[in-house]
Amino acid sequence: MTQTDQIDFDKEMVGTVAVEDKDKLDLPALTTWFEAHVEGFEGPISYTKFKGGQSNPTYRIDTPGASYVLRRQPFGKLLPSAHAVDREYAAMTGLYPTGFPVPRTYGLCEDTEVIGSKFFVMSMADGRSLWNGALPGVEPAERRALYHALIDTMAELHLRKPDEIGMGDYGKPTDYCARQITRWTKQYKLSETEHMPKMERLIEWLPQTIPPQHHSSVVHGDYRLDNVIFHKTEPRVIAVLDWELSTLGDPIADFAYLMLNWHNPADGRAGLLGLDIEALGIPSQDEAVERYVARTGFPVPPMDWYFAYNLFRLAGIMQGIKKRVIDGTASSAHAQAMSDRVAPLVDRAYEFALASGMES
């Protein structure tokens, strides 16, 4: 049993905790910034830190009249292009006027002198944050409706034409997977802590076998159950969060990342493998694909290559967390357990690559 198996994510990752000294903010400087940039702001400020957010520390900011969320980069030295709070801010700022469910943004601060790192402020979505893919305590019919909402919201994102919503310059529209493979290979190499032959084989094989990209859309890059907020009582997504990895790209690669949850072990997070999903009311992978295709019109090919690619990306991301654990700059209390996932992710990426035709 791994350390992640022992974590009750719904308990440990939802809600806030008191802020440790290493994560404290300069309240006078922050208050001055709020007064200048946040419409309708009236202090004083009190704040706590959300339990989740391995990458970018996230705070709940409370005032007598309103609550906000502040996301900042970690303090200290960062890997190039990592912790892109400016991209999160740009994505939500671009999508909010279109009616897509994202928080309202209030401002981006790129002056690291204010609190010690770049940050942005957004509205707080008051709803349900769900981490466990089995959705314990929920009736089967509502489970099904929640999963349908999760799939439909992603389809809604992919159907928005970037040029028509003012996001045509949010990224390069073509060669998404090639660019991602290059990016995460570089990030992995910069944070490498040990030699992994299977990872080296994937780095060699993936760029040579990329499927054709037929469409381009805004892609989230990390779309999963715990990155959305559901309405308190209705099976409806009211906010999609964590846009750090968003860009323009291949919607099928983005959708396949969500579908990975049907192949990830049920360990208390979004994974569903090993559960009786029919009894639980959760759609099968085939049903999920059919629903997505019906809404988007995008054909979904066999996904083994996309699964290998997405697990490779995840391994690169987790390797960055592992390096931050070693360096002492990781944000979440559970970063150590997350970092232990690197080798298993590489193993599973390798298995899907073999299933997709890679020679061992």
C-alpha positions as a printed Julia matrix, in Angstrom:
360×3 Matrix{Float64}:
   0.0    0.0     0.0
   1.37   3.4    -0.96
   1.13   6.53    1.12
  -1.55   7.92   -1.21
  -3.76   4.9    -0.42
  -3.86   5.99    3.21
  -5.02   9.57    2.57
  -8.7   10.44    2.94
  -8.62  13.13    0.28
 -12.14  14.42    0.96
 -11.07  15.03    4.56
  -7.45  16.04    4.08
  -7.67  18.22    0.95
 -10.98  20.06    1.4
 -11.25  23.16    3.56
  -8.66  25.47    5.08
  -5.99  25.43    7.76
  -4.18  28.1     9.73
  -1.25  29.57    7.8
   2.22  28.41    8.83
   4.94  31.0     9.25
   6.64  30.0     5.98
   3.43  30.74    4.03
   2.35  33.96    5.74
   1.53  37.04    3.67
   2.43  40.69    4.22
  -1.03  41.89    5.29
  -0.42  45.65    5.13
   1.05  45.36    1.61
  -1.73  43.0     0.53
  -4.42  45.31    1.93
  -2.96  48.25   -0.01
  -3.03  46.15   -3.19
  -6.64  45.08   -2.57
  -7.7   48.7    -2.04
  -6.2   49.64   -5.41
  -7.36  46.66   -7.48
 -10.41  44.87   -6.02
 -13.69  46.57   -6.79
 -15.88  47.0    -3.72
 -13.17  45.88   -1.29
 -13.53  46.87    2.35
 -11.11  45.52    4.96
  -9.87  44.33    7.3
  -8.47  41.09    5.86
  -8.2   37.76    7.63
  -6.91  34.7     5.81
  -6.4   30.93    5.91
  -4.75  28.5     3.5
  -6.6   25.87    1.47
  -5.35  22.35    2.15
  -4.96  21.38   -1.52
  -2.84  23.06   -4.18
   0.49  21.25   -4.42
   1.65  23.62   -7.13
   0.43  27.12   -6.29
  -0.39  27.95   -2.65
  -4.01  29.06   -2.39
  -5.56  31.21    0.33
  -9.06  32.09    1.44
  -9.22  35.84    2.0
 -12.09  36.95    4.24
 -13.37  40.46    4.83
 -16.5   41.56    6.75
 -18.45  41.77    3.51
 -16.96  39.24    1.08
 -14.64  36.29    0.58
 -11.99  35.94   -2.12
  -9.38  33.43   -3.22
  -5.71  34.32   -3.69
  -3.38  32.05   -5.7
   0.33  32.75   -5.63
   3.51  31.2    -6.94
   5.66  29.4    -4.37
   8.33  31.5    -2.73
  11.88  30.76   -3.84
  13.5   29.56   -7.07
  11.1   28.17   -9.69
  11.49  25.98  -12.76
  11.05  27.87  -16.07
   7.37  28.25  -17.09
   6.15  26.42  -13.97
   3.53  27.8   -11.54
   1.98  29.93  -14.27
  -0.47  32.01  -12.23
  -0.54  34.52  -15.09
  -1.94  31.82  -17.41
  -4.55  30.81  -14.83
  -5.58  34.45  -14.57
  -5.68  34.93  -18.36
  -7.76  31.79  -18.93
 -10.41  32.68  -16.37
 -10.47  36.33  -17.38
 -11.02  35.27  -21.01
 -13.68  32.66  -20.28
 -15.73  34.47  -17.61
 -17.51  36.87  -20.03
 -18.58  33.91  -22.21
 -20.69  32.39  -19.45
 -18.38  29.4   -18.95
 -18.27  28.46  -15.24
 -15.1   30.05  -13.88
 -14.57  32.44  -10.97
 -14.53  36.17  -11.61
 -10.99  37.54  -11.56
 -10.13  40.82   -9.8
  -6.49  41.37  -10.59
  -3.04  39.91  -11.29
   0.0   41.18   -9.4
   3.3   40.53  -11.17
   5.26  42.7    -8.73
   6.99  40.18   -6.46
   7.78  42.93   -3.96
   4.16  43.04   -2.71
   3.96  39.62   -0.99
   7.12  37.91   -2.27
   5.74  36.21   -5.39
   3.31  36.76   -8.28
  -0.36  36.24   -7.39
  -3.91  36.84   -8.54
  -7.24  37.25   -6.79
 -10.59  35.77   -7.82
 -14.07  35.31   -6.42
 -14.74  32.33   -4.17
 -17.03  29.64   -5.58
 -19.23  28.47   -2.72
 -20.15  24.88   -3.52
 -19.03  21.26   -3.25
 -15.38  20.27   -3.68
 -15.32  16.51   -4.31
 -12.12  14.45   -4.4
 -13.21  10.82   -4.14
 -14.35   9.5    -7.53
 -16.67   6.99   -5.83
 -18.65   9.98   -4.45
 -19.46   8.29   -1.13
 -22.73   9.33    0.45
 -24.29  10.21   -2.92
 -27.21   8.31   -4.46
 -26.51   6.49   -7.78
 -28.78   8.77   -9.82
 -27.02  11.87   -8.52
 -23.59  10.27   -9.06
 -24.49   9.73  -12.68
 -25.75  13.3   -13.01
 -22.55  14.69  -11.44
 -20.39  12.73  -13.9
 -22.59  13.86  -16.79
 -22.08  17.46  -15.64
 -18.32  16.88  -15.48
 -18.24  15.56  -19.06
 -20.68  18.15  -20.43
 -18.71  21.05  -18.94
 -15.53  19.84  -20.62
 -17.41  19.48  -23.93
 -18.71  23.03  -23.47
 -15.14  24.3   -23.04
 -13.9   22.48  -26.14
 -16.76  23.82  -28.28
 -15.84  27.45  -27.62
 -13.91  28.75  -30.61
 -10.81  30.6   -29.32
 -10.92  33.28  -32.06
 -14.56  34.06  -31.29
 -14.01  34.55  -27.54
 -10.86  36.65  -27.79
  -8.48  33.81  -26.92
  -7.02  33.16  -30.35
  -3.59  34.23  -29.11
  -3.7   32.16  -25.9
  -1.33  29.57  -27.42
  -0.27  27.94  -30.65
  -3.3   26.11  -32.05
  -1.38  23.24  -33.69
   1.17  20.58  -32.66
  -0.13  20.55  -29.1
   1.11  17.09  -28.09
   4.55  17.68  -29.63
   4.9   20.93  -27.7
   3.74  19.31  -24.48
   6.14  16.38  -24.83
   9.01  18.82  -25.38
   7.94  20.92  -22.4
   7.58  18.06  -19.93
  10.75  16.38  -21.12
  12.64  19.6   -20.33
  10.9   20.0   -16.97
  11.6   16.37  -16.09
  15.27  16.73  -16.96
  15.57  19.92  -14.91
  14.12  18.18  -11.84
  15.49  14.66  -12.45
  16.62  12.9    -9.28
  17.38   9.41  -10.62
  17.8    7.63  -13.95
  14.63   5.85  -15.14
  15.13   3.75  -18.32
  11.37   3.5   -19.02
  11.04   7.28  -18.88
  13.95   7.6   -21.32
  12.22   5.18  -23.71
   9.0    7.21  -23.53
  10.94  10.42  -24.19
  12.3    8.76  -27.31
   9.09   7.08  -28.54
   6.27   9.54  -27.86
   7.42  12.34  -30.24
   7.75   9.83  -33.1
   4.18   8.5   -32.85
   1.91  11.51  -32.25
  -1.63  11.06  -33.67
  -2.91  13.81  -36.0
  -4.64  16.77  -34.34
  -7.99  17.46  -36.03
  -9.31  20.31  -33.89
  -7.96  23.13  -31.74
  -9.65  24.53  -28.64
  -8.91  25.93  -25.23
  -7.64  22.92  -23.28
  -7.58  22.83  -19.49
  -4.65  20.46  -19.09
  -5.64  19.14  -15.65
  -9.4   18.62  -15.85
 -10.6   16.21  -13.18
 -13.15  15.86  -10.4
 -11.25  17.82   -7.75
 -10.58  20.76  -10.07
 -14.24  21.68  -10.35
 -16.71  23.05   -7.81
 -20.24  21.68   -7.96
 -23.38  23.51   -6.9
 -24.25  22.78   -3.25
 -27.45  20.89   -4.06
 -27.63  20.51   -7.85
 -25.54  18.26  -10.15
 -24.06  21.29  -11.9
 -20.53  22.65  -12.23
 -20.34  26.24  -10.97
 -16.57  26.73  -11.32
 -13.66  25.07  -13.1
 -10.4   25.77  -11.26
  -6.62  25.31  -11.66
  -5.96  26.59  -15.18
  -2.18  26.62  -14.77
  -1.65  24.09  -17.59
  -4.24  25.55  -19.97
  -3.42  26.63  -23.51
  -4.75  26.1   -27.04
  -4.44  22.52  -28.13
  -5.93  19.13  -28.95
  -9.26  18.58  -27.18
  -8.92  14.79  -27.55
  -5.7   14.77  -25.51
  -7.49  16.9   -22.88
 -10.52  14.58  -22.84
  -8.29  11.48  -22.61
  -6.77  12.92  -19.43
 -10.23  12.9   -17.85
 -10.85   9.37  -19.15
  -7.68   8.16  -17.42
  -9.69   8.16  -14.21
 -11.49   5.06  -15.47
  -8.07   3.34  -15.51
  -6.58   4.83  -12.35
  -6.91   2.74   -9.17
  -9.67   3.77   -6.77
  -7.39   5.08   -4.01
  -9.66   7.76   -2.57
  -8.96  10.25   -5.35
 -10.6   10.49   -8.77
  -9.6    6.95   -9.87
 -12.4    4.46  -10.56
 -10.57   1.21  -11.4
 -11.74  -1.61   -9.15
 -15.1   -0.03   -8.31
 -18.45  -1.49   -9.37
 -19.25   1.64  -11.35
 -22.49   0.21  -12.75
 -23.86  -0.32   -9.23
 -22.63   3.12   -8.21
 -24.39   4.75  -11.15
 -21.16   6.04  -12.7
 -21.08   6.02  -16.53
 -18.74   3.49  -18.15
 -15.84   4.8   -20.23
 -17.76   3.94  -23.41
 -20.8    5.87  -22.16
 -18.61   8.84  -21.24
 -17.0    8.85  -24.69
 -20.4    8.59  -26.38
 -21.69  11.54  -24.37
 -18.65  13.68  -25.2
 -18.81  12.81  -28.91
 -22.56  13.51  -29.02
 -21.96  16.99  -27.63
 -18.83  17.97  -29.54
 -18.96  16.0   -32.78
 -15.24  15.27  -32.27
 -14.35  11.62  -33.05
 -12.42   9.93  -30.23
  -9.91   7.32  -31.49
  -8.47   4.47  -29.39
  -6.9    6.21  -26.42
  -3.89   4.05  -25.44
  -1.41   6.54  -26.96
  -3.15   9.47  -25.25
  -3.14   7.59  -21.95
   0.61   6.97  -22.27
   1.16  10.62  -23.15
  -0.94  11.95  -20.25
   0.72   9.62  -17.72
   4.09  10.8   -19.06
   2.99  14.41  -18.48
   1.84  13.54  -14.96
   5.17  11.87  -14.23
   6.93  15.05  -15.33
   4.67  17.16  -13.09
   5.12  14.84  -10.1
   8.87  14.82  -10.65
   8.78  18.6   -10.22
   6.9   18.15   -6.92
   9.44  15.48   -5.87
  12.29  17.91   -6.51
  10.51  20.6    -4.49
  10.05  18.12   -1.61
  13.8   17.46   -1.69
  14.53  21.2    -1.91
  12.03  22.01    0.85
   9.79  24.3    -1.25
   6.73  22.05   -1.8
   3.4   23.7    -0.9
   1.03  20.94    0.22
   1.37  18.82    3.34
   0.78  15.78    1.1
   3.44  16.65   -1.47
   5.68  13.8    -0.26
   2.96  11.24   -0.97
   2.34  12.83   -4.37
   6.03  12.7    -5.23
   6.13   8.97   -4.53
   3.83   8.48   -7.52
   6.53   9.21  -10.15
   7.79   5.65  -10.69
   4.29   4.04  -10.78
   3.15   6.68  -13.29
   6.12   5.94  -15.54
   5.4    2.21  -15.3
   1.77   2.7   -16.34
   2.68   5.11  -19.14
   5.07   2.47  -20.43
   2.33  -0.2   -20.35
  -0.07   1.98  -22.36
   2.72   2.78  -24.82
   3.3   -0.96  -25.33
  -0.46  -1.39  -25.88
  -0.28   1.4   -28.46
   2.46  -0.38  -30.42
   5.74   0.65  -28.82
   8.43  -2.02  -28.92
  10.01  -2.67  -25.54
